[in-house]
Amino acid sequence: MTHPVANCDRAPRALQAIERATAAYGGGRCGEAEQICRQILRATADHFEVLTLLGIMAARAQRLKEAADLFARAAAARPQDADAHSNLGNVLKGLGRYPESLASYDGALALEPRFADVYTNPGNVFRQRGRIENALANYERALHLQPDHAEACFNQAVVLQALRRFEEALTSCERALRIKPDFAEAWHERGNALRELALRAKLDANRSNTPLFDTPAFTTHLELAFLRIHQRQLEDLPPDHCEPAP
C-alpha cells in the first residue's frame, strides 16, 4: 500500500517537472522536454498534461502514429476534455484515417458544441474526401459561432470555388482578408475567383457574336472523317483511326 505522505510529496515534484518540460519546449529544447516527460510517465502512465505535450511534440515532428497513440491515451485519461478528442482527430486526419478522425471530432463536438474549430476540422476532412456540401455546412456552422474565424472563411471560399459559386467565394476570401490581411492563401484564392469571374464575363459577352470554335474547319474535318470511314467500308476493311488532316 502506498503511503499517503509519499503521494503528497510526489505531486509538487511532478508539477515542477511539468513546468520544466513546458519551459524547455517553449525554449525550443524539445529533446530535454521529451526526456522530462518520459520520466514523469514512468511514474504516472496516464498523466494527461504530459501525454498531451508529448503528443504535440510528436505531431510537430511528423511522428503521427506516435502522436495518435499519445493523444488517444490523453483522451482516455480525461474523456471530458474536448481538446483531447480534437487533437486526436487532427493527427488521425493526417494519417488518412478519416472515419476515426470524424469520430474523434464528434466526441469533441458532443463536449463543446459551441467550439468553432470542432466544425472546421471535420469540414476539412469532408473537403479532402470530396464531400463538398458537408464541408460547406461545417464551415458555415463554424462561422455562425465565430464570425471572425479567418481559416473558416478561407475554407468556405475553397469549397464555394469547387461548387463554381465564384461570387460567393470572392466574398468569403475578402471576408477572410479583412480579418487577417496577411493571409497569403486567401489572396491566392481571391485571385482564382476573380479570374473565373472575368472568364465568365468574357464568355457571356461574346456568346451572341463570337463562335467558340472554328466552325468551317470543324465541319471540313468531320466530312473528311466520314469519307474515310465510307472508303474503308467499300474496301471491306475493319474500322481504324483517322489521322488528323494537315
N, C-alpha and C positions, 0 to 999 in steps of 0.2 A: 504494500500500500504506500502511495506517495505521500510524503509529509506535506501538509498544507503550507507550512512556512517556506519550504523549498519552492512551491508554486509561486508564492508572492515574490520571492527573490528573483525568480526567472522572468517574471512579467516585465519589470522595468529594464532588465538586461536585454530582453528581446526587443522592446520598444527602442532602446538606444541603438541596437544593431540595425533595425529597420531604418532609423533616421540616418545612420552612417551609410547604409546601402543606397538610400534615396539621394543623399548628398553626393555620393560617388557617381551615381547615374547622371545626376544633373550636371556634374562636372565633366562628363564625358569619359569617366573611368569605368566602363561597363564591365570589364573583367573583374575589377575589385568588387563592384556591386553584386555581380553574379556569385562570386565566391562567398560573400557575406550571406546572401540569400540561401545558398545551398547549405551553409552551416545551420541557419535557422530551421530549414526544412528537416534536417536530420533530427532535430528535437521536436518539431511540430509539423507533421507532414501535411496538415490541411490548413496552414496559415494563409488566410485569404489575401492579405496585402502582399505577402512575399510571392505567392503564386501569380498574382496579377502583375507585379513588377517583373518577374522572370518572363511571363508571357509577353509583356510589352517589348522587352529586350529581344526575345527570340523572334517576334514578329518583325521588328525593325531590322534584324539581321537576316530576314527572309528564311528563317528556320520555321516554316509554317506548320509542319507536322508537330514539332515540339511545342510551338505556341498553342496549337489547338488542344494538345493534351493538358497543358498548364491552365489554359482558360476553362477547360471542361472541369478540371479539379477545383478551380476557384468558384465556378458556378455551383458545383456540388457542395462546396464548403459554405457558401452563402447564397442559397437559391432565391432569396428575395431581392437580390441586387440586380437591377435591370442592366447596368453597365457590364456586368459579368457575362450575361447572355448576349449582349450586343457585341462585346469583344470576341466571343466565341464565334458568333455569326460572321464577323468580318474575316477572320482567318479561314473559316470553312469556305467562304466565298472565294478567297484567294487560292484555295486548294481545288476549286471547281466542284466542291461537294454541295451543290446548290440546294437540294431538298433539306439537308441537315442545317444548312445556313438559314433557310427560311424558317425552319422550326425554332432555331435559336432566336431569331428576330421576333417570332410570335411570342416566345417566352418573355422577351423584353417588353413587347407591346402590352402584354397582359399585366405587367407590373407598373409600367409608366405609359399609359395611353396618351399622355399629353407631351410626350418627348418627341420632338420633330425628327431627330435622327433615326428613331425607330421606324419611321415611314421611309425616310430617304434611303437607308441601307437596303431594305428589301426591294425598293424601287430599282436600285442599281442591279440587283440580281435579276429581276424581271427583264430589265433592259438587255442585259447580257444574254439572256435566254430567248430574246426575240418576242417577249410578251409585252409589247409596247403599250397597249391600253392599260394593263395592270400597272406598269411602271408609271404612266402618267397619273393614274388615280392616286398612287402613293405620294408622288411629288406634290400633287395638289393638296393632299391632307397635311403634308409637312408644312406647306406654305400657309395653310389655314391656321396652323398652330404657331408658326414663326414666320411672319411675312418678310423679315429681313434675312432669311437664310439664303445666302448668295449661291451656295452649291446646289440647293434645291431648284432655284431659278434657272441655273445653267443646265442642270439635268433635264428640267422641264423643256427647255429650248431644244435640247438634243432630240428628245422623243417627238416633239412637235415637228421638227425638221423631217424625221423619219416618216411621220404621217403626212408630210407635204403641206403642213399648215404654217406656211412661211411667215405670214404677217404676225401670227401669234408667237412664233419662235423669235422673231425680231423683238417683239415686246418683252418677252422673257429675258432675252440677252441684255437689253437695255436696263431692265429692272435689276439684273444681277450686277451690272456695271455701276449703277447708281449706289448700290450697297458696297461694292468692292471695286473701285476704279482700276486697280492694277490686276484684275482677273484676266490673265492672258488668254486662257481657253475661251472665255466668254467673248473677248474681242474677236478671236478667230471664228467662233460660231456666228457672231453677228455678221462678219464678212460673208460667210456662206449664205446666210439668209438674204442679205442684200443682193448677192449675185443671182440667187434663184429668183428673187422678185424682179430684178432687172431683165432676166431672160424671159420670164413670163410676160412682162410688159411688152417686150420686143415682139414676141410671138403673137400676142394679142393685137398689136398694132399692124403687123404685117399679114395677118391671117387672110384678110379680104383681098389683098393685091399682090402678094408675093408667094409663089409656089414653094413648097417645102423641098422639092427635088426637081431635077431636070426632066420634065415630062417627055419631050421628044426623044431624048437619049434613052430613057427607060423603055418607052414603047418600041423603039427600034431594036434594042437588045432582046426584048421579050419576043418580038416577031422572029428574030434570028434563032432563038432557042426553040420555038415551035417548029420552024422549018427543019432544024437539025433532028429533032425528035421524029418528025414525019419521014425524013430521009432514012433514018436507021430502021424505022418500021418497014419501009419499002424494001430495004436490003435484007430484011429478016434478021436483023442484028438485035441483041439484047439492049436494054436501056443503059446509057452511060452518062457520065457527067459532061457538061458543056464547058469548054474553055471560054473565058470572057473575051469579048471582041476587043481588038486592038483600039 
